[in-house]
């Protein structure tokens, strides 16, 4: 069975990569878990240094958590508390994007688009302001008028993945960043799905030359082997929490924060990116997608075939549409019978396989996808 979605976008190097597996085994035999509060350990220190060396600009500080949702939750709390402690108590608005998804914790749902993921919890979420994704003029107008009231703006750079693989441009991201940061608000970029090479560069925001104030990471960080979340921030935010009074510290913690085995897996995964020139494989995948796009576009009922880096997506023309459209499940079943595992987003079908898939493996996946689409849609 070919995993066409990297097991929910996490297995960037494939399953059971020997370098990652060996690092996990060695670390488990040495130190399996230790509290990361008033304490530290080698793998957390080494991973912090490795991330700071490759993150954009001066994103030099990292806070460890458990997954993408908690990485976002940490970013929201950091941004809010930092403004409060700096005396910017009037900055109470949270701004997000239409169609966005930032996890299933209450804070993450608050800044996520309203829909099937969070309808049941509407009474718990509080308010947020949603701007149209990809509309730079709307963002500039809003922040010109209301920027002094805004605590943070959160967005997924270049691609809204869970929201239907909606693409935007580096120019939009650059203009959004200028509007947000120019107004004194914090820009939070959720690179949980787009980070670690998914868009062709290590970080999607690199393509726009943007350095956010906070960045959320997870999914591919350990090569898919173990759960780990990271919230990176710039020095001014880090400095807002320093002081003798513990009440001004960032009092947020998880029992498994910075787990040594997960950190060791992440260090090994970063070494694979370097030693195997992984981003060149992502470029090969994009070339294969470009060659397959005309064939897929010619299938009756297939629309808007698009690709970026290691991601290919398309829409299916149906009378239902949206995340709950059953046609995606029918395509997934037809693909499964051909040896390809997919998990469509309703009427949006996509491939996001591991980077080791470039070449014959990806050709197989594209052929199985084409066959499934012809069987179900055409």
C-alpha positions as a Markdown table, in Angstrom:
| # | Residue | x | y | z |
|---|---|---|---|---|
| 1 | Unk | 0.0 | 0.0 | 0.0 |
| 2 | Unk | 1.4 | 3.4 | -1.0 |
| 3 | Unk | 0.9 | 6.1 | 1.6 |
| 4 | Unk | -0.2 | 9.0 | -0.6 |
| 5 | Unk | -0.7 | 11.5 | 2.3 |
| 6 | Unk | 2.4 | 10.8 | 4.5 |
| 7 | Unk | 0.1 | 9.5 | 7.2 |
| 8 | Unk | -1.6 | 12.9 | 7.7 |
| 9 | Unk | 1.4 | 14.8 | 6.3 |
| 10 | Unk | 4.0 | 13.8 | 8.9 |
| 11 | Unk | 6.2 | 11.1 | 7.3 |
| 12 | Unk | 8.3 | 13.4 | 5.2 |
| 13 | Unk | 11.1 | 10.8 | 4.7 |
| 14 | Unk | 8.9 | 7.8 | 4.4 |
| 15 | Unk | 8.2 | 5.2 | 7.0 |
| 16 | Unk | 10.8 | 3.8 | 9.4 |
| 17 | Unk | 13.8 | 5.7 | 7.9 |
| 18 | Unk | 16.8 | 4.0 | 9.3 |
| 19 | Unk | 18.6 | 7.2 | 10.4 |
| 20 | Unk | 15.6 | 8.3 | 12.4 |
| 21 | Unk | 14.9 | 4.8 | 13.8 |
| 22 | Unk | 18.5 | 4.4 | 14.9 |
| 23 | Unk | 18.5 | 7.8 | 16.7 |
| 24 | Unk | 15.3 | 6.8 | 18.5 |
| 25 | Unk | 16.7 | 3.5 | 19.7 |
| 26 | Unk | 20.0 | 5.1 | 20.9 |
| 27 | Unk | 18.2 | 7.9 | 22.8 |
| 28 | Unk | 15.7 | 5.5 | 24.4 |
| 29 | Unk | 18.6 | 3.5 | 25.8 |
| 30 | Unk | 20.2 | 6.6 | 27.3 |
| 31 | Unk | 17.5 | 9.0 | 28.5 |
| 32 | Unk | 13.8 | 8.4 | 27.8 |
| 33 | Unk | 12.1 | 11.4 | 29.6 |
| 34 | Unk | 13.0 | 14.2 | 31.9 |
| 35 | Unk | 11.2 | 17.3 | 33.0 |
| 36 | Unk | 11.9 | 20.4 | 30.9 |
| 37 | Unk | 11.1 | 22.9 | 33.6 |
| 38 | Unk | 14.0 | 24.3 | 35.7 |
| 39 | Unk | 15.9 | 21.6 | 33.9 |
| 40 | Unk | 17.3 | 20.8 | 30.5 |
| 41 | Unk | 18.9 | 18.0 | 28.5 |
| 42 | Unk | 21.2 | 17.5 | 25.5 |
| 43 | Unk | 18.7 | 16.6 | 22.8 |
| 44 | Unk | 16.5 | 19.6 | 23.6 |
| 45 | Unk | 19.5 | 21.9 | 23.5 |
| 46 | Unk | 20.8 | 20.5 | 20.3 |
| 47 | Unk | 17.5 | 20.6 | 18.6 |
| 48 | Unk | 17.0 | 24.2 | 19.7 |
| 49 | Unk | 20.3 | 25.2 | 18.2 |
| 50 | Unk | 19.6 | 23.3 | 15.0 |
| 51 | Unk | 16.2 | 24.9 | 14.5 |
| 52 | Unk | 17.5 | 28.4 | 15.3 |
| 53 | Unk | 20.2 | 27.9 | 12.7 |
| 54 | Unk | 17.7 | 27.2 | 9.9 |
| 55 | Unk | 14.6 | 29.2 | 10.9 |
| 56 | Unk | 14.1 | 32.6 | 9.1 |
| 57 | Unk | 15.7 | 35.7 | 10.4 |
| 58 | Unk | 15.9 | 36.1 | 14.2 |
| 59 | Unk | 13.5 | 33.4 | 15.2 |
| 60 | Unk | 16.1 | 32.3 | 17.7 |
| 61 | Unk | 14.0 | 31.0 | 20.6 |
| 62 | Unk | 11.8 | 27.8 | 20.7 |
| 63 | Unk | 9.2 | 26.5 | 23.0 |
| 64 | Unk | 8.5 | 22.8 | 22.9 |
| 65 | Unk | 5.0 | 21.3 | 23.1 |
| 66 | Unk | 3.3 | 18.2 | 21.9 |
| 67 | Unk | 1.7 | 18.7 | 18.5 |
| 68 | Unk | 0.5 | 21.3 | 16.0 |
| 69 | Unk | -2.6 | 22.3 | 17.9 |
| 70 | Unk | -0.6 | 23.0 | 21.1 |
| 71 | Unk | 2.1 | 24.8 | 19.1 |
| 72 | Unk | -0.7 | 27.2 | 17.9 |
| 73 | Unk | -2.2 | 27.5 | 21.4 |
| 74 | Unk | 1.2 | 28.4 | 22.8 |
| 75 | Unk | 1.7 | 31.1 | 20.1 |
| 76 | Unk | -1.7 | 32.7 | 20.9 |
| 77 | Unk | -1.0 | 32.8 | 24.6 |
| 78 | Unk | 2.6 | 34.1 | 24.1 |
| 79 | Unk | 1.4 | 36.9 | 21.8 |
| 80 | Unk | -1.4 | 37.9 | 24.2 |
| 81 | Unk | 0.7 | 37.9 | 27.3 |
| 82 | Unk | 3.6 | 39.7 | 25.7 |
| 83 | Unk | 1.4 | 42.6 | 24.6 |
| 84 | Unk | -0.2 | 42.7 | 28.1 |
| 85 | Unk | 3.1 | 42.8 | 29.9 |
| 86 | Unk | 4.4 | 45.5 | 27.6 |
| 87 | Unk | 1.4 | 47.7 | 28.4 |
| 88 | Unk | -0.4 | 47.2 | 25.1 |
| 89 | Unk | -3.6 | 46.3 | 26.9 |
| 90 | Unk | -5.8 | 47.7 | 24.2 |
| 91 | Unk | -4.7 | 45.1 | 21.7 |
| 92 | Unk | -7.5 | 42.6 | 22.1 |
| 93 | Unk | -8.5 | 41.6 | 18.5 |
| 94 | Unk | -7.4 | 38.2 | 17.1 |
| 95 | Unk | -7.3 | 38.2 | 13.3 |
| 96 | Unk | -7.3 | 35.1 | 11.1 |
| 97 | Unk | -8.1 | 34.0 | 7.6 |
| 98 | Unk | -11.3 | 32.7 | 6.0 |
| 99 | Unk | -10.9 | 29.0 | 5.4 |
| 100 | Unk | -8.0 | 28.6 | 7.9 |
| 101 | Unk | -7.5 | 25.7 | 10.2 |
| 102 | Unk | -5.2 | 25.8 | 13.2 |
| 103 | Unk | -6.0 | 22.7 | 15.2 |
| 104 | Unk | -8.6 | 21.4 | 17.6 |
| 105 | Unk | -7.8 | 23.1 | 20.9 |
| 106 | Unk | -10.1 | 25.9 | 21.9 |
| 107 | Unk | -7.7 | 28.7 | 21.0 |
| 108 | Unk | -6.9 | 27.0 | 17.7 |
| 109 | Unk | -10.6 | 26.6 | 16.9 |
| 110 | Unk | -11.2 | 30.2 | 17.8 |
| 111 | Unk | -8.9 | 31.4 | 15.0 |
| 112 | Unk | -10.1 | 28.6 | 12.6 |
| 113 | Unk | -12.8 | 29.0 | 10.0 |
| 114 | Unk | -16.2 | 28.1 | 11.3 |
| 115 | Unk | -17.5 | 24.8 | 10.0 |
| 116 | Unk | -17.6 | 21.1 | 10.6 |
| 117 | Unk | -14.4 | 21.1 | 12.7 |
| 118 | Unk | -15.8 | 23.4 | 15.4 |
| 119 | Unk | -19.5 | 24.0 | 14.9 |
| 120 | Unk | -20.3 | 21.9 | 18.0 |
| 121 | Unk | -18.2 | 24.2 | 20.2 |
| 122 | Unk | -19.3 | 27.6 | 19.0 |
| 123 | Unk | -20.3 | 28.7 | 22.5 |
| 124 | Unk | -16.8 | 28.1 | 23.8 |
| 125 | Unk | -14.8 | 29.9 | 21.2 |
| 126 | Unk | -15.1 | 33.6 | 21.6 |
| 127 | Unk | -14.7 | 36.1 | 18.7 |
| 128 | Unk | -12.1 | 36.5 | 16.0 |
| 129 | Unk | -12.0 | 38.7 | 12.9 |
| 130 | Unk | -11.6 | 36.8 | 9.6 |
| 131 | Unk | -10.1 | 38.3 | 6.5 |
| 132 | Unk | -10.3 | 36.9 | 2.9 |
| 133 | Unk | -7.3 | 34.6 | 2.3 |
| 134 | Unk | -5.2 | 35.9 | -0.6 |
| 135 | Unk | -6.7 | 39.4 | -0.6 |
| 136 | Unk | -3.9 | 41.8 | 0.2 |
| 137 | Unk | -5.9 | 44.9 | -0.3 |
| 138 | Unk | -8.5 | 43.8 | 2.2 |
| 139 | Unk | -5.8 | 43.1 | 4.8 |
| 140 | Unk | -4.1 | 46.4 | 4.2 |
| 141 | Unk | -7.3 | 48.3 | 4.5 |
| 142 | Unk | -8.2 | 46.5 | 7.8 |
| 143 | Unk | -4.9 | 47.0 | 9.5 |
| 144 | Unk | -4.8 | 50.6 | 8.4 |
| 145 | Unk | -8.0 | 51.2 | 10.2 |
| 146 | Unk | -7.8 | 48.7 | 13.1 |
| 147 | Unk | -4.2 | 47.7 | 13.5 |
| 148 | Unk | -3.8 | 49.5 | 16.8 |
| 149 | Unk | -6.4 | 47.2 | 18.3 |
| 150 | Unk | -5.0 | 43.9 | 17.0 |
| 151 | Unk | -3.0 | 41.5 | 19.2 |
| 152 | Unk | -2.1 | 39.0 | 16.5 |
| 153 | Unk | -2.8 | 37.8 | 13.0 |
| 154 | Unk | -2.5 | 34.1 | 12.2 |
| 155 | Unk | -2.2 | 32.7 | 8.7 |
| 156 | Unk | -1.0 | 29.6 | 6.9 |
| 157 | Unk | 1.6 | 30.7 | 4.4 |
| 158 | Unk | 1.1 | 29.9 | 0.7 |
| 159 | Unk | -1.4 | 27.0 | 1.2 |
| 160 | Unk | -4.4 | 26.5 | 3.5 |
| 161 | Unk | -4.1 | 22.7 | 3.7 |
| 162 | Unk | -7.0 | 21.4 | 5.8 |
| 163 | Unk | -9.2 | 24.2 | 4.4 |
| 164 | Unk | -9.2 | 22.6 | 0.9 |
| 165 | Unk | -5.6 | 23.0 | -0.4 |
| 166 | Unk | -6.2 | 26.7 | -1.2 |
| 167 | Unk | -3.1 | 28.3 | -2.7 |
| 168 | Unk | -2.0 | 31.9 | -2.6 |
| 169 | Unk | 1.1 | 33.9 | -3.6 |
| 170 | Unk | 4.3 | 35.0 | -2.0 |
| 171 | Unk | 3.3 | 38.6 | -2.9 |
| 172 | Unk | 0.2 | 38.3 | -0.8 |
| 173 | Unk | 2.1 | 36.9 | 2.2 |
| 174 | Unk | 4.7 | 39.7 | 1.9 |
| 175 | Unk | 2.0 | 42.4 | 1.8 |
| 176 | Unk | 0.1 | 40.8 | 4.7 |
| 177 | Unk | 3.2 | 40.7 | 6.8 |
| 178 | Unk | 3.9 | 44.4 | 6.1 |
| 179 | Unk | 0.4 | 45.3 | 7.1 |
| 180 | Unk | 0.4 | 43.3 | 10.3 |
| 181 | Unk | 3.8 | 44.1 | 11.6 |
| 182 | Unk | 3.6 | 47.7 | 10.4 |
| 183 | Unk | 0.6 | 48.1 | 12.7 |
| 184 | Unk | 2.6 | 46.8 | 15.7 |
| 185 | Unk | 0.6 | 43.5 | 15.8 |
| 186 | Unk | 2.3 | 40.1 | 16.0 |
| 187 | Unk | 2.3 | 38.0 | 12.8 |
| 188 | Unk | 1.9 | 34.3 | 13.6 |
| 189 | Unk | 2.6 | 31.9 | 10.7 |
| 190 | Unk | 1.2 | 28.4 | 11.1 |
| 191 | Unk | 3.8 | 26.2 | 9.3 |
| 192 | Unk | 2.6 | 23.0 | 10.9 |
| 193 | Unk | 1.6 | 21.6 | 7.5 |
| 194 | Unk | 3.7 | 23.8 | 5.1 |
| 195 | Unk | 7.0 | 23.6 | 7.0 |
| 196 | Unk | 9.8 | 21.1 | 6.5 |
| 197 | Unk | 9.8 | 21.3 | 2.7 |
| 198 | Unk | 6.2 | 20.8 | 1.7 |
| 199 | Unk | 6.1 | 23.9 | -0.5 |
| 200 | Unk | 9.5 | 23.4 | -2.0 |
| 201 | Unk | 11.5 | 25.5 | 0.5 |
| 202 | Unk | 12.2 | 24.5 | 4.0 |
| 203 | Unk | 9.6 | 27.1 | 5.2 |
| 204 | Unk | 6.9 | 28.5 | 3.0 |
| 205 | Unk | 7.5 | 32.0 | 4.3 |
| 206 | Unk | 11.0 | 32.0 | 2.8 |
| 207 | Unk | 9.4 | 32.4 | -0.6 |
| 208 | Unk | 8.0 | 35.7 | 0.4 |
| 209 | Unk | 11.1 | 36.9 | 2.4 |
| 210 | Unk | 8.9 | 37.1 | 5.5 |
| 211 | Unk | 10.1 | 36.7 | 9.1 |
| 212 | Unk | 7.0 | 36.2 | 11.4 |
| 213 | Unk | 7.0 | 37.1 | 15.0 |
| 214 | Unk | 6.0 | 33.6 | 15.9 |
| 215 | Unk | 6.0 | 30.4 | 13.9 |
| 216 | Unk | 4.3 | 27.1 | 14.7 |
| 217 | Unk | 5.8 | 23.8 | 13.7 |
| 218 | Unk | 5.0 | 20.1 | 14.1 |
| 219 | Unk | 4.0 | 17.3 | 11.7 |
| 220 | Unk | 7.2 | 16.7 | 9.7 |
| 221 | Unk | 9.5 | 17.8 | 12.5 |
| 222 | Unk | 10.4 | 14.2 | 13.7 |
| 223 | Unk | 10.0 | 12.7 | 10.2 |
| 224 | Unk | 6.7 | 11.4 | 11.4 |
| 225 | Unk | 8.1 | 9.1 | 14.0 |
| 226 | Unk | 7.0 | 10.8 | 17.2 |
| 227 | Unk | 4.8 | 13.7 | 18.3 |
| 228 | Unk | 6.5 | 17.0 | 18.9 |
| 229 | Unk | 5.4 | 20.7 | 18.6 |
| 230 | Unk | 7.5 | 23.8 | 18.5 |
| 231 | Unk | 6.6 | 27.5 | 18.7 |
| 232 | Unk | 9.5 | 29.7 | 17.6 |
| 233 | Unk | 9.6 | 33.4 | 18.5 |
| 234 | Unk | 11.8 | 36.5 | 18.0 |
| 235 | Unk | 13.9 | 38.0 | 20.8 |
| 236 | Unk | 11.4 | 40.9 | 21.7 |
| 237 | Unk | 8.7 | 38.3 | 22.6 |
| 238 | Unk | 11.1 | 36.1 | 24.5 |
| 239 | Unk | 12.4 | 39.1 | 26.4 |
| 240 | Unk | 8.9 | 40.1 | 27.5 |
| 241 | Unk | 8.8 | 37.1 | 29.8 |
| 242 | Unk | 12.1 | 37.6 | 31.5 |
| 243 | Unk | 12.2 | 39.0 | 35.1 |
| 244 | Unk | 12.4 | 38.1 | 38.8 |
| 245 | Unk | 8.6 | 37.8 | 39.2 |
| 246 | Unk | 7.4 | 34.3 | 38.3 |
| 247 | Unk | 4.0 | 35.7 | 37.5 |
| 248 | Unk | 5.5 | 37.3 | 34.4 |
| 249 | Unk | 6.9 | 34.1 | 33.2 |
| 250 | Unk | 5.2 | 32.0 | 30.4 |
| 251 | Unk | 3.4 | 29.6 | 32.8 |
| 252 | Unk | 2.5 | 27.0 | 30.2 |
| 253 | Unk | 3.8 | 23.4 | 30.4 |
| 254 | Unk | 3.3 | 19.9 | 29.2 |
| 255 | Unk | 4.5 | 16.7 | 30.9 |
| 256 | Unk | 6.2 | 15.5 | 27.7 |
| 257 | Unk | 7.5 | 18.9 | 26.6 |
| 258 | Unk | 10.9 | 18.5 | 24.8 |
| 259 | Unk | 10.8 | 14.7 | 25.2 |
| 260 | Unk | 14.4 | 13.5 | 24.6 |
| 261 | Unk | 13.5 | 10.7 | 22.3 |
| 262 | Unk | 11.3 | 13.0 | 20.1 |
| 263 | Unk | 14.1 | 15.6 | 20.1 |
| 264 | Unk | 16.6 | 12.9 | 19.0 |
| 265 | Unk | 14.2 | 11.9 | 16.2 |
| 266 | Unk | 13.9 | 15.5 | 15.1 |
| 267 | Unk | 17.7 | 16.0 | 15.1 |
| 268 | Unk | 18.0 | 12.9 | 12.9 |
| 269 | Unk | 15.3 | 14.1 | 10.6 |
| 270 | Unk | 17.1 | 17.4 | 10.0 |
| 271 | Unk | 20.3 | 15.4 | 9.3 |
| 272 | Unk | 18.4 | 13.5 | 6.6 |
| 273 | Unk | 17.3 | 16.7 | 4.9 |
| 274 | Unk | 21.0 | 17.7 | 4.8 |
| 275 | Unk | 22.6 | 14.4 | 3.9 |
| 276 | Unk | 20.1 | 13.2 | 1.3 |
| 277 | Unk | 19.5 | 16.7 | -0.3 |
| 278 | Unk | 15.8 | 16.2 | 0.4 |
| 279 | Unk | 14.6 | 19.4 | -1.0 |
| 280 | Unk | 16.0 | 18.4 | -4.4 |
| 281 | Unk | 13.6 | 15.4 | -4.3 |
| 282 | Unk | 10.7 | 17.8 | -3.6 |
| 283 | Unk | 11.7 | 19.7 | -6.7 |
| 284 | Unk | 11.6 | 16.4 | -8.7 |
| 285 | Unk | 8.1 | 15.7 | -7.3 |
| 286 | Unk | 6.9 | 19.1 | -8.5 |
| 287 | Unk | 8.3 | 18.4 | -12.0 |
| 288 | Unk | 6.4 | 15.1 | -12.1 |
| 289 | Unk | 3.2 | 16.9 | -11.0 |
| 290 | Unk | 3.6 | 19.4 | -13.8 |
| 291 | Unk | 3.9 | 16.6 | -16.3 |
| 292 | Unk | 0.8 | 14.8 | -14.9 |
| 293 | Unk | -1.4 | 17.9 | -14.6 |
| 294 | Unk | -2.6 | 18.1 | -18.2 |
| 295 | Unk | -3.6 | 14.4 | -18.1 |
| 296 | Unk | -5.6 | 14.9 | -14.9 |
| 297 | Unk | -7.1 | 18.2 | -16.1 |
| 298 | Unk | -8.5 | 16.4 | -19.2 |
| 299 | Unk | -10.6 | 14.1 | -17.1 |
| 300 | Unk | -14.2 | 15.2 | -17.2 |
| 301 | Unk | -15.3 | 16.4 | -13.7 |
| 302 | Unk | -11.8 | 17.4 | -12.6 |
| 303 | Unk | -11.1 | 21.1 | -12.1 |
| 304 | Unk | -8.4 | 23.4 | -10.9 |
| 305 | Unk | -5.4 | 21.0 | -10.9 |
| 306 | Unk | -2.6 | 22.7 | -8.9 |
| 307 | Unk | 0.7 | 21.9 | -7.4 |
| 308 | Unk | 3.4 | 23.3 | -5.2 |
| 309 | Unk | 6.5 | 21.6 | -4.0 |
| 310 | Unk | 5.4 | 18.1 | -2.8 |
| 311 | Unk | 1.7 | 18.8 | -2.9 |
| 312 | Unk | -0.7 | 18.2 | -5.8 |
| 313 | Unk | -4.4 | 18.9 | -5.4 |
| 314 | Unk | -7.5 | 19.1 | -7.6 |
| 315 | Unk | -11.2 | 19.7 | -7.2 |
| 316 | Unk | -14.2 | 17.6 | -8.3 |
| 317 | Unk | -17.2 | 19.2 | -9.9 |
| 318 | Unk | -20.2 | 18.0 | -8.0 |
| 319 | Unk | -23.6 | 19.3 | -6.9 |
| 320 | Unk | -22.7 | 19.0 | -3.2 |
| 321 | Unk | -19.2 | 20.4 | -2.7 |
| 322 | Unk | -17.3 | 21.1 | 0.5 |
| 323 | Unk | -15.7 | 19.1 | 3.2 |
| 324 | Unk | -18.7 | 16.7 | 3.6 |
| 325 | Unk | -19.1 | 15.8 | 0.0 |
| 326 | Unk | -19.1 | 12.0 | -0.3 |
| 327 | Unk | -17.4 | 11.9 | -3.7 |
| 328 | Unk | -14.0 | 12.1 | -2.1 |
| 329 | Unk | -14.6 | 8.9 | -0.2 |
| 330 | Unk | -15.6 | 7.2 | -3.4 |
| 331 | Unk | -12.3 | 8.3 | -5.1 |
| 332 | Unk | -10.4 | 7.1 | -2.0 |
| 333 | Unk | -12.0 | 3.7 | -2.1 |
| 334 | Unk | -11.2 | 3.3 | -5.8 |
| 335 | Unk | -7.6 | 4.4 | -5.2 |
| 336 | Unk | -7.3 | 2.0 | -2.3 |
| 337 | Unk | -8.3 | -0.9 | -4.5 |
| 338 | Unk | -5.3 | 0.1 | -6.7 |
| 339 | Unk | -2.9 | 0.2 | -3.8 |
| 340 | Unk | -2.9 | 3.9 | -3.1 |
| 341 | Unk | -4.1 | 5.4 | 0.2 |
| 342 | Unk | -5.7 | 8.8 | 0.0 |
| 343 | Unk | -7.8 | 10.9 | 2.4 |
| 344 | Unk | -9.7 | 13.6 | 0.4 |
| 345 | Unk | -11.1 | 16.8 | 1.9 |
| 346 | Unk | -14.6 | 16.3 | 0.6 |
| 347 | Unk | -14.5 | 17.4 | -3.1 |
| 348 | Unk | -10.8 | 18.1 | -2.9 |
| 349 | Unk | -8.4 | 15.3 | -3.7 |
| 350 | Unk | -4.7 | 15.6 | -3.1 |
| 351 | Unk | -1.4 | 13.9 | -3.0 |
| 352 | Unk | 1.1 | 14.7 | -0.3 |
| 353 | Unk | 3.4 | 11.7 | -0.2 |
| 354 | Unk | 6.8 | 11.3 | 1.5 |
| 355 | Unk | 9.7 | 12.9 | -0.3 |
| 356 | Unk | 11.4 | 9.6 | -1.1 |
| 357 | Unk | 8.5 | 9.0 | -3.6 |
| 358 | Unk | 10.1 | 11.0 | -6.4 |
| 359 | Unk | 10.5 | 8.8 | -9.5 |
| 360 | Unk | 8.8 | 5.5 | -10.0 |
| 361 | Unk | 6.9 | 5.5 | -6.7 |
| 362 | Unk | 5.3 | 8.8 | -7.5 |
| 363 | Unk | 4.6 | 7.7 | -11.1 |
| 364 | Unk | 2.7 | 4.7 | -9.6 |
| 365 | Unk | 0.7 | 7.0 | -7.3 |
| 366 | Unk | -0.2 | 9.4 | -10.1 |
| 367 | Unk | -1.3 | 6.5 | -12.3 |
| 368 | Unk | -3.5 | 5.0 | -9.5 |
| 369 | Unk | -5.0 | 8.5 | -8.9 |
| 370 | Unk | -5.8 | 8.9 | -12.5 |
| 371 | Unk | -7.5 | 5.5 | -12.7 |
| 372 | Unk | -9.6 | 6.2 | -9.6 |
| 373 | Unk | -10.7 | 9.5 | -11.0 |
| 374 | Unk | -11.7 | 8.0 | -14.3 |
| 375 | Unk | -13.6 | 5.3 | -12.6 |
| 376 | Unk | -15.6 | 7.5 | -10.2 |
| 377 | Unk | -15.8 | 11.0 | -11.6 |
| 378 | Unk | -15.6 | 10.6 | -15.4 |
